[in-house]
Amino acid sequence: PEYLLPDQPEGDAGPSGPEEEEVRKKKKCRKAGKIQRKWRRGWGQDMPADMKEEPGLAKYWAQRYRLFSRFDEGIRLDHEGWFSVTPERIAHHIAVRVKESFVDAHLVIDAFCGVGGNAIQFALSGKRVIGVDIDAARLALARHNAEVYGVADRIDFLLGDFLQLAPRLRGDVVFLSPPWGGPDYLTAEVFDIRTMIQPEGYPL
């Protein structure tokens, strides 16, 4: 079949041992050089000073237009927002799926709206949205970002703990994308959900 690779000709087993290692090193060097060239062409252009001080955030700056295509129009994110916001194309896909799956739904509750990535896409799809977050500063960023996209009038921003507010909220769809602990889990020897949450609740 065409989707199967042809058998490798006899006598041409390809590089192995030291030769294979050398090939891997060359590929790694080429990749590193490519990243450096992209950085010089604008990956690091105009990067905020606080992000330059945190190398772990640099990669998110390089992906800023994946997070918000209208980033240059004034989008704002806090430290957590950089690694927790849903990339725009994924948020758009989710909004479309909700619209197609719940045709009679008019009100979507974004239970952990953060800086507004999902709430904005729900609003752009024609839904009314209640965006809930426990952090007032982050909620202000979400409202600002919604204004950039021209949908702030379709979103009601509510400050509070969704787990406490849920019994009193009414909506057609509830979207849950809770905080996940951040990229530090990559360096953890053991993944333990107890290290990713506030066991006694969020400090107020």
N, C-alpha and C positions, 0 to 999 in steps of 0.2 A: 504493500500500500504506500501511497505517496507520503503519508504522515510518519512513516518509519524511516530512520536514517539508514543509509546503505551500510553494509558491512565494510569494516576497514580492510583495505587490501593487505594481504600477507606481506610481512617484511616492513610494514609501515605502522608500527605499534604506537608511534608518537613518542614524545619525550617522557622519560621516567627517571626516577631517582634524582640525582643532582641536576639533570637537565630540566626536569619538571619543576623543580624548586626555582631554578633560574627564570623559567618562563613566568611563574607566578610573581616573582619579584618585579619583573619588567612590567607586567600588567598592573601591579600595584603602583609602581612609579608613574605609569602613564595616567592612571586614574587620579593620583595625587596632583599631577601637573595640570590635569583638566580642571580640577576643583580650584586650584590656585588661579588659573586663567579666568574662570567664571567669577571668582572673588574680585579680581582686578577689574572686570567688566561691569561690576555693579552689585554683586552679592552683598558686599560690605558697605556700599555707598550710603552715606547719610545715616548710618546706624547710630541710634542713641547711645550716649556715653555709658549709661548704666548697663546696657546690653553688652557693650564691648568688655565690660569688667566681668561679665559672666559668660565664659566660653560656651557653656551648655545651652544658652539661648540663641547663639549665633545662627544655628541651623534653622531656627524658627523665623528669624529675620529674613533669611534667604527664601523662605516659603511664604512670605507675607501675602503675596497676591493669590496664593492658593487658599489662604484663610479668608481673605476679603479681596475680591477683585477690584474694589473701589478704595483700596487702602490709602492711596495718595490723596484722596478727597477729605481726609481728616479722621480716619478710623483710629480709635484709641483702644489699647489693651493694657492690662496690668500684668504683673509677673506671671500669675497663674493663668491668665487668659491666653498667653502665647502658646502654652502646651495643652490647654484644655478645650479651647473653642473648636467646634466641628468645622473642618475645611468646607468652603462654600459649596463646592460641587456635591459633596456628600450631604450637606444640609439641604440643598435643593432637591436631591434625589429623595430624601426622607419626606420632604414637604409634598412632593408629587405623589409619592406612595400613599401618604395620608389622605390627600385630596381624592385620589382614585379609589381608595379602599373604603372611605367613609364619606360618601357623596352627600349625605344629608347633614354632615357635621359643619357647624359654623364657628364654634369656639374651641380653640386649642389652648390647653394649659401647659406651658413649658415650666416644669416644676423646679428645674435648676438652670435658669437661663444664662447665668454667667454674663459674658460680655455681649450676648445677644445673637450669636451666629445662627442658631436654629430658629429663634423667635422671628428674626428678620425674614427668613425664607418662608416660614409659615404665613407671615403677613403678605409677602409678595405673591403667594399662591392664592390670595383672596380671603384668607381666614382672619377672624378676630382672634387676638392672642392675649392671654394673661401670662406675663413673664414674672416668675417668682424667684427671688434669690435672697439669701440670708445676709449678704454683704452689701451695705449701702453704697460703697464706692463702686463696686462692680456693677450694681444696678444702674448707677449714673452713667457708667461707660456704655452699658447696653442701650440706654435711652439715647445717648449721643450718637451711637452707631446707627440706630434706627432712623435718626434724623438724617444722617448721611444718605441712607437708602430711600428716604422719603416715605417711610411707613410708620413713623412714630405715632401717628394718629390712629393706627390700627392695633396698637399694643398698649395694654394697661400694665404698668410695672408695679409689682407688689413686693414690699420689703417684709421678709419673715421666713420662718422655718416651714417649709412645705409640709413636713411630717406633722406639724402642729396645726397648720392651716387647712390641710386636706379635707377634714370632715365638714368644713364650712364652705368649700369651693364647689362650684357647679360648672361643668363644661362637657363638651361632647367627646373630646379626646384629651387624654393626659399623656404628655411626652416626658419620659424619664431618662435623663442622661446625667446621673449624679457624679460628684467629684470622685476621681479615681486614684488620687494619691500622688500623681505626677511621675516624671521620668526617673525618680530616684530608685524605683523598684528594680531598675536594670542592674543596679550594683548590689542589691540585697542578696545575701547568701540563701535566705529562706523567704519565700513569699508568704506573708502572713497578713490577712485582712485586718487584724487588730492593729497593725502598725500603719494602716492606711486611713484610719478613721479616728475621730475623737470619741473614745468609749463613753465618756460622760456627757456627750452632747457638745454643741458648738459654743465656745466661750462668748458671752455677751458682755 
